[in-house]
């Protein structure tokens, strides 16, 4: 059954009616959000159409358990942490980080045998990462390296929001840089539509690279770097990690400068499906210059928030609505020169999900990238 179209710009809390409508990769790490956003109060979230309660115990360690109380199905993430356990806001049952009920405030005090699902949760690079598959195979070594997010050599601006639209549409958007010339007026540059393009797969990662030598940058990035109108060599590389964690390296320097000596602006774009229609979006961009310049950071933050949340998100939202719940490939999308990264990521994700579920992979019938 198709979900109702959301007309309010502020997303409503999704209604989880009926069985799950989406198919997801589960043996992988998804970004929950910024670690410092989870404080003393628990949080009530939905990931992959499953209710999850996030909380910190008395030692400050973060945990993720099923968010639905087994008594009368209240949202546990709206409760309180008492004695290191999560207390249900409805009738006061308390559950520990292993999902066991450890306190029953009602007459008799018998502890029910019911246990909550428990999801591995790792705090790394200033982020919380959740594993939605079987806990016994969760491997923290599979978390992509975003160490620059907490490296003092980098000044980082960041954000987190909920976005309307399927999470793969958001991955497509980052993998195809050509959209910048039509969606972001401050980022228009010949590099995105006329530069050399290359797309490839390396194991279970997908890469998209754009190169344009000896040309001017966009006005927005040129102003940030103090190089408006100056010839520059530009290199842009996006790395996609299944299912939807991406790094985009924006690299620029005077013509002839070795690539590793150019200025680097690394960015994170992490998309965690909430439902087939809504996505948790966590982003960040770093710089290794103008460190400690609060005004510079504020201006950079405002510009990126505007680009991601006021320019990217509305066009993706409207595209998602016009798809009306149809499968992406069933709509027979046209394939353009910038789609190589997105197509590779979609096909690889499809194969990973089929392998995880032990299912036969449907025959590829879409156009080649």
Steps between C-alpha positions, in 0.01 A plus 500: 500500500639839401577743781317835492684788340650735758397854415630671811865614465559379857497120483243326713602202709455203264213262559627141505177337389509147363809292420825665386478633144870530427789259447825590674857386544535407868852361549658841477550819698257791475559846644262579785613859548756709685616335821480818705133541406415204725517627856326404822158481336422196285394537138219340307601418141400285205759327284412264214136523614591366845445700821825547689567659839840662554635573847817535704556301817648636823852466358404704195514203261246523217259213433228419249207270580161433352286808540165330563414392853375137501228587753274751323737594218587850619805682354785428740713780360255744653573367849778569750824336605477387862770298669673447168188343347241637261161560663184476293304828506167314514515250789855528634656166403878538472728331248876475506747525211467124438126540442396325823230637729675581828223681691124457531342768723161326517365265773695178519794646310549190285743564216357400161712272284446712187816661364547796273700475179855630553693673223879537506585869533850643458619853571771592249619814317252706703211294359276222627489196268229235525498142367148387412589137419596207719706627792743209494638596159533875568857602416611854600793466259248550218422857611639738235787726605385854569771582753529855370166578666667504843855591397593845644688571177160546337223752566169324440152636439219247515129434509231235535142501377212280388428512132206386292600260223653156455856478627640372167384819328721691745799279421438555128510874561848497656644254246389719208671839541351636177182592688691786665476712185121489510412476869768713670546848347811568710669176391470528121827399331601344170676225695167335581368474144809527275771343713639152450285239676592156623296243692619172646438237765764387748379196693186618677559872450408713200694804381408798284775740392481835323813678373528843339842660459591866459153649536315721746313364800141579592443840657404344832804276541726759337394754761552251782854432382574863402551401136208651308587522131841337545590196286497181704536125454192330645459139612180370653472142624198340664535166680181306576496243780202266510227565564513881501803659669694725264818706513550784252848649464504842333861568396631817332830677445695716253555329164776243514486459879532131600160370600610409851632856550172668401243631747264227619143547621382155619132442564276231646150420375330216688147387416320260731153385390225572747224371271481460121383862495724668759873512568730607782765724344828575684758721330829677573772690315853567621780745425860528617525878471344794688507283812342670798323755278144484638358747248641295211346184646163668547495620139609158374236329714224726369605454137512120526174476692337703226648284223415165659173576676346777282622398155577125491225375730200670331583372151562147630180515706296600195665236282416237761136612510471481122630141507186414704658200666608332175822303478782715360581272205134434415475867397770441235714803593712665234873454555725803459875538510508584870301195611783247501561522873136484602424205275799304626400570862140393438603177328757416766251564780247278325756220482602543865138482616431194284812328635405582857151361451616200299277609215555473127597831344247636248632524145652838424293662227584863551724699266873490563667797663 
